[in-house]
Amino acid sequence: MLGKKIRMLRHQKGWNQEEAANKLAISIPAYSKIETGVTDINLSRLEQIAALFSLSTVELLDLNEIGETRQSIVDLELVNKKLKDRETEIIELQKKLIDLFEQLKEQNQINSQKGKLNL
């Protein structure tokens, strides 16, 4: 998740990976591994990245937590909406089932009365 946050910050600056790598004095593949999470970031590199984006190390890490929390909230809202949609769908199906049951009941009563008349 930290890598995604670093990529987002890079995009906000309008830099490509080469520009960010050059500013950090590392190779493009090394920088790419940071963004993709392939490489663990040590404290000195974390401080260097935070400084690159004019953030403290804590702010950079907090941004990561905030992003995860916001995404979780968005995901939760989406799940809640889907749940409400399903509940509405279930209620509609229940109404249709009751209507069909009532129609069947009426039809059975009519058939029963016809049967009595034929006797």
N, C-alpha and C positions, 0 to 999 in steps of 0.2 A: 504493500500500500504506500509505503514511503516513496518508492520508485515512481509510482503513478503521480504522487503529489509533486515530485521533482520535475517530472515531465510537464505537468500542468503549469508549474511556475516558469519553466523554460518557454512554453508556448505563450504565456502571458507577456514575456519579454520579447517575443518575436524572434527567438534564436532557433537555429537548427542545432542538431546534436554536435556538429563539428565546432560551431561557435562556442557552445557551452564547454565542450571538451578542451578547447584551446584556452579558455578563461581559467579552467581548473588545472591546466598544464598536464593533461592526461590524454591517452589515445582515445579515438572515437569508439573503438570496441569496448574499452574499459568503461567509458561513460555510458554506452548503451547497456552494459551489464548492470550498471547502477539503476537505470530507469526500469529495466525489466525484472529487477530483483534477483538476478543470477548471482550477483556479488553482494556479500555483506559489507556494509559501510562501517569503517572504523571511526572512532571519535574525531580524529584529526580531519579526516575527509568530510565527516558530517559538519564540522565547524566551518570548513572551507566552502562547502555547498551552501550552508546557511548564510555566510558572509556574501557569497556571490549574489544571493537574492535579497540582500539587505535585511536579513532576519537573524535572530538569535537561534542557537541550537534548539532551545526549548520551544521557541515559536515554530520552528520547522517541524518539530515532533508534534506539537499541539495541532498544527494545521493538519497533520496526518490523522490525528484522532477526530478532529472536527469533521474532516471529509468523510471518515468512516461513519460517524454518528449521523451526519446529514443523509448519507446514502441509506443507512438503516431506516431512517425516518421515512424517506421516499419509498423504500421497499415495503415498509409496514403500511403506509397509506395505500399503496397499490394492492396489497393483499386484503386490506379492509374493504376497499372498493369492490374487489372481486367477490369477497364474501357477501357483501350486501347485495350485489347483483344475483348471486346464487340463491340467497334467501328470498329475494323477490321472485325469482324463477320458480322456486319451490312452492311459494304461496300461490302463484298462478296455476301451477300444476295441481295443487291440492283443490283449488276452486273448480278446475275442469273435472277432476275426479268426482267431486261431490255432485256437480251438475250431471255427469254421466250416471252416477248412482241413482240420482233422483229420477232421471229419464227412464232408467231400467225399472225402477220401482213402479213408476206410473204405467209403463208398458205391461208389467206383470199384473197390475190391478185390472187393466183393461182386458187383458187376455183371460184373467180369472172370471171377470163378469161375462165375457162372451161365452166361456165354458159353461157357466150356470144357466145362461139363456138357451143354450143348445140342449140342455137336459130336459 
